[in-house]
Amino acid sequence: MSLKTKDVVLSEDRPKTLLLQKHSDYLASYGLNKNDYEYCMTEYLRMSGIYWSLTAMELMNQSSRMPKEEIISFISTCQDSESGGISACNGHDPHMLYTLSAVQVLAMYDRLDAIDVEGVVKFVSSLQQEDGSFFGDKWGEVDTRFSFCAVMCLSLLHRLDAINVNKTVDFVVSCMNFDGGFGSKPGSESHAGLIYCCVGTLSICKRMEVLKADELAWWLCERQLPSGGLNGRPEKLPDLCYSWWVMSSLSMLNRIHWVDKKNLEQFILACQDSETGGFSDRPGDIPDPFHTLFGLAGLSLLGDTSIKRVNPTYCMPQETIDSGLLTSNLFQDIKSEYDYIIVGSGTAGSLIAHRLAETNYTYIVIEAGGFGHHFHDIPAFGPLLHGSQYDWGFETVAQDNACLAMDGHKCKLSQGKIFGGSSKMNNMIHVRGNISHYVDWFHGKYTKEYIEEQFNYIESEIFNLSHLQYDSNLSDAILNATKELGYKEIKHFDNGFMKSTVTQYNGKRWTTSHQLDPANVLTHVLVEKLLIEKSKCIGVKTSNRKILARKGVILSAGTINSAKILQLSGIGPSELLKSLNIPVVKDLPVGKNLQDHIGTGLDLVLFDEPQSVTTSDIMDPMSVVQYFYNGKGPLTTPGCEVIGFISTKNEEIPDIQYMVLPVGITSDRGSHLRRNLGISDDIWKNYFEKVFHKHAATFFPIILHPKSKGEVKIQSKNSNVPPLINPRYLSDENDIRSLVEGVKFVIKLLKTESLKVIGAHLNDTPFPSCKKYKMFSDLYLKCYVQHLTLTSYHPVGTCSMGLPDSINTVVDTSFRLLGVKNLYVVDGSVLPTLPSGNINAAIAMMANLFFENVILKNIDKIETCQRIFLVELLHRVCLVG
Ligand SMILES: Cc1cc2nc3c(=O)[nH]c(=O)nc-3n(C[C@H](O)[C@H](O)[C@H](O)COP(=O)(O)OP(=O)(O)OC[C@H]3O[C@@H](n4cnc5c(N)ncnc54)[C@H](O)[C@@H]3O)c2cc1C
């Protein structure tokens, strides 16, 4: 039987752009006339109305137009002192739905203190039944909606421990239908709204593995009609609220890309009322706050950057969720076994976890750092993370040929110890680099086109990439100056220069961890070592527990820490392990082959006037308004505005990269930036302080493929002791020569008209320890680069990928650790050589390639085996029959 399709036709004169101001005006004036018939009629929905309107306003960054204090005091008058529950309006009966709305509103205002939280917990838990289901109130109606409200409410209050979570899940699972969907009770028909509630419940309870994800996602996708809108079940008209419920469910299932996003966007925009503002259920109907919220939330899920990001489970701004409110591990139910354990939530670990959520595998991400604060996503504040609790605080051992201007001749090597890893403190520069190198890493297993496909995928589905939202006078001047010297403006890796492309969303830092459900991340937990039995990795050991992995452990702890964890687990050079009395599990060159992009050139270029952001620009309230209101302005600055590549040997393939920052280390007069690098007192006083009256910029030449290589090795069996890091910077003379040529190019650049016009000039203060050489001679520059050696924070190579019999190989071209089953390493450490450019994109590409070719292919194999088994079985049954 085929079902009839009902749909609407979108007229040509429908709204096609988002009318933000109108919606804000509509909601700000809604209910102002308290004698309105409509307002009186909605009294029984008042609390939810406040939640819909406030959330919509928050998403538009307009919540200041709502009467905050009046709302808070209204909510406190609606709490019933006896049951603890909250009603829609003073004098009404308390109900689960309004209790949740009240908690959501107070969570957004960060004012949960306005109600008796214990009363709410008592009310919600008292409504749970023996079979795990929930009543909505004392009248005893059971519905999966109330299960969802209960867990959402208690998780916002960190009190999931007050109910029986396992029974809650069992009841929801008992409402699952053969099509993978859910209804309100066992046996009720599947419905998009109830699917959202059930998937949301399972997501909060961390039990997504019980879903039939593919069947369910198909059912949901089939809700899309030719108009682009989605209906709640077959034969129904499309409706904006179903668009949200279907989309948010697909988003939790990681399959939002299964709907036609463009058509859906057109449908949602068509539901706007261009006269009054607000959205309605479908084009041409009367708008209301309920549909207005779901219209805006839907557009946010579709990636509209003019609206704040919405959390698909809670239907609240993601920043409220990220603020730590929901991310405590206090009540986290840690299981003793998962299919996969991912160690580290950095660029690679978060991407893999995000993609694992597409499968039915169970997984946990274990992260040594904390969740951080959403202020960490303000790009201009990136440097503040250096040296903080969110930085591992690594430094090299004393260097013989480099870092001579730093205290103890040691260079600092910051790496992120935070949810998001190093990408939470990076400069957000996105570069693909030279693709042919990646083809070489895999020894021909993948073509150039395939690698490009992987980049296309991460650039469209994982990262949010953006142009600079703020740049200084310097960036155009540099592009003109390099043109004067014959360099073209480029788009990808090539000889030439370009403005930076950055990983930002609406002016905020964007990392792979932004897509990850924090419920699957265990923070503040250090993995001490791997559990290995008979050459098979079976799990990990943390300070207080063992967690087992059925299918594998994926080590994504970064170049320094992945090597450290392997060595602590007995996988590494046998002489090192033996010297520390660690039983050798596998003798491998773990920790060797350490390479890093290094450069030089601090405050080598000076100006009489500032070129860019100063501290006062950052503190300026207008900058704050600009940033929060439209994601633009000085606070969005990533630091590096222009990058470029040249060959110092006049060859086709560049050997030096430039990063140009319109600020110098002296910009903050020594309060912070100097400490991030560990510049010694002598050098600071006798070189940098001398130019305090000027404004500096950083023209940072970086050797793309240094020949100097070093190593990482543990110095103790104690997992809390940092390893020794000896990169042997500039130990190869060729590297010194390349850097000297890199500085000479900067000197040449300063002679161009384009830079002279803006007053750029060379810092001719003699460098203290190099005074014996003629200024800017080769010997002087050699001395200079050996003193001011700077890392780009791109260590790679300590668990190199390669062919099994190659000297440096630790993992094979499928990321499998040689000789140990069920153990994979996927992060910067497996890169056998440095990419030609900043490395974050390459690491993300590798992580995606790993997921596609190792995890997904494995599932395919299992399914194929099962199919073959079934076919064989049928065959036998037929023969017997
Ligand atoms: C200051 C700075 C600026 C940079 N700028 C750029 C740039 O502009 N562009 C670019 O492309 N690249 C840049 N990079 C480099 C890039 O960001 C990193 O190379 C990349 O993020 C590394 O990804 P990863 O997955 O290998 O490791 P990471 O992102 O470092 O993640 C490793 C994670 O594992 C966790 N971890 C480690 N040990 C343990 C343990 N024992 N138990 C539990 N968890 C553990 C860590 O806390 C961390 O969260 C920069 C890096 C830094 C530090």
Ligand as a Chemical Component Dictionary entry (heavy atoms), coordinates in Angstrom:
data_LIG
# 
_chem_comp.id                   LIG 
_chem_comp.type                 NON-POLYMER 
_chem_comp.pdbx_formal_charge   0 
_chem_comp.three_letter_code    LIG 
# 
loop_
_chem_comp_atom.comp_id 
_chem_comp_atom.atom_id 
_chem_comp_atom.alt_atom_id 
_chem_comp_atom.type_symbol 
_chem_comp_atom.charge 
_chem_comp_atom.model_Cartn_x 
_chem_comp_atom.model_Cartn_y 
_chem_comp_atom.model_Cartn_z 
_chem_comp_atom.pdbx_ordinal 
LIG C1  C1  C 0 50.366 27.188 20.252 1  
LIG C2  C2  C 0 50.056 26.348 19.062 2  
LIG C3  C3  C 0 49.742 26.965 17.854 3  
LIG C4  C4  C 0 49.450 26.189 16.734 4  
LIG N1  N1  N 0 49.012 26.788 15.593 5  
LIG C5  C5  C 0 48.577 26.025 14.555 6  
LIG C6  C6  C 0 47.942 26.614 13.435 7  
LIG O1  O1  O 0 47.696 27.819 13.377 8  
LIG N2  N2  N 0 47.558 25.795 12.428 9  
LIG C7  C7  C 0 47.788 24.453 12.450 10 
LIG O2  O2  O 0 47.470 23.793 11.465 11 
LIG N3  N3  N 0 48.351 23.870 13.515 12 
LIG C8  C8  C 0 48.713 24.617 14.578 13 
LIG N4  N4  N 0 49.209 24.024 15.697 14 
LIG C9  C9  C 0 49.376 22.570 15.698 15 
LIG C10 C10 C 0 48.099 21.780 15.844 16 
LIG O3  O3  O 0 47.127 22.476 16.570 17 
LIG C11 C11 C 0 48.434 20.478 16.561 18 
LIG O4  O4  O 0 49.487 19.860 15.868 19 
LIG C12 C12 C 0 47.268 19.515 16.601 20 
LIG O5  O5  O 0 46.209 20.103 17.320 21 
LIG C13 C13 C 0 47.714 18.224 17.271 22 
LIG O6  O6  O 0 46.637 17.313 17.253 23 
LIG P1  P1  P 0 46.785 15.882 17.939 24 
LIG O7  O7  O 0 45.474 15.215 17.807 25 
LIG O8  O8  O 0 47.987 15.211 17.412 26 
LIG O9  O9  O 0 47.109 16.180 19.491 27 
LIG P2  P2  P 0 46.493 17.192 20.522 28 
LIG O10 O10 O 0 45.512 18.106 19.850 29 
LIG O11 O11 O 0 47.600 17.838 21.228 30 
LIG O12 O12 O 0 45.638 16.275 21.497 31 
LIG C14 C14 C 0 46.166 15.373 22.409 32 
LIG C15 C15 C 0 45.184 15.264 23.573 33 
LIG O13 O13 O 0 45.512 14.137 24.354 34 
LIG C16 C16 C 0 45.422 14.485 25.729 35 
LIG N5  N5  N 0 46.335 13.588 26.469 36 
LIG C17 C17 C 0 47.663 13.539 26.372 37 
LIG N6  N6  N 0 48.152 12.574 27.201 38 
LIG C18 C18 C 0 47.093 12.016 27.819 39 
LIG C19 C19 C 0 46.951 10.975 28.775 40 
LIG N7  N7  N 0 48.005 10.317 29.252 41 
LIG N8  N8  N 0 45.712 10.651 29.201 42 
LIG C20 C20 C 0 44.600 11.309 28.719 43 
LIG N9  N9  N 0 44.707 12.306 27.803 44 
LIG C21 C21 C 0 45.929 12.655 27.352 45 
LIG C22 C22 C 0 45.889 15.925 25.755 46 
LIG O14 O14 O 0 45.513 16.586 26.925 47 
LIG C23 C23 C 0 45.242 16.473 24.495 48 
LIG O15 O15 O 0 43.948 16.956 24.732 49 
LIG C24 C24 C 0 49.508 24.773 16.833 50 
LIG C25 C25 C 0 49.807 24.151 18.039 51 
LIG C26 C26 C 0 50.059 24.934 19.166 52 
LIG C27 C27 C 0 50.350 24.254 20.469 53 
# 
loop_
_chem_comp_bond.comp_id 
_chem_comp_bond.atom_id_1 
_chem_comp_bond.atom_id_2 
_chem_comp_bond.value_order 
_chem_comp_bond.pdbx_ordinal 
LIG C1  C2  SING 1  
LIG C2  C3  SING 2  
LIG C2  C26 DOUB 3  
LIG C3  C4  DOUB 4  
LIG C4  N1  SING 5  
LIG C4  C24 SING 6  
LIG N1  C5  DOUB 7  
LIG C5  C6  SING 8  
LIG C5  C8  SING 9  
LIG C6  O1  DOUB 10 
LIG C6  N2  SING 11 
LIG N2  C7  SING 12 
LIG C7  O2  DOUB 13 
LIG C7  N3  SING 14 
LIG N3  C8  DOUB 15 
LIG C8  N4  SING 16 
LIG N4  C9  SING 17 
LIG N4  C24 SING 18 
LIG C9  C10 SING 19 
LIG C10 O3  SING 20 
LIG C10 C11 SING 21 
LIG C11 O4  SING 22 
LIG C11 C12 SING 23 
LIG C12 O5  SING 24 
LIG C12 C13 SING 25 
LIG C13 O6  SING 26 
LIG O6  P1  SING 27 
LIG P1  O7  DOUB 28 
LIG P1  O8  SING 29 
LIG P1  O9  SING 30 
LIG O9  P2  SING 31 
LIG P2  O10 DOUB 32 
LIG P2  O11 SING 33 
LIG P2  O12 SING 34 
LIG O12 C14 SING 35 
LIG C14 C15 SING 36 
LIG C15 O13 SING 37 
LIG C15 C23 SING 38 
LIG O13 C16 SING 39 
LIG C16 N5  SING 40 
LIG C16 C22 SING 41 
LIG N5  C17 SING 42 
LIG N5  C21 SING 43 
LIG C17 N6  DOUB 44 
LIG N6  C18 SING 45 
LIG C18 C19 SING 46 
LIG C18 C21 DOUB 47 
LIG C19 N7  SING 48 
LIG C19 N8  DOUB 49 
LIG N8  C20 SING 50 
LIG C20 N9  DOUB 51 
LIG N9  C21 SING 52 
LIG C22 O14 SING 53 
LIG C22 C23 SING 54 
LIG C23 O15 SING 55 
LIG C24 C25 DOUB 56 
LIG C25 C26 SING 57 
LIG C26 C27 SING 58 
# 
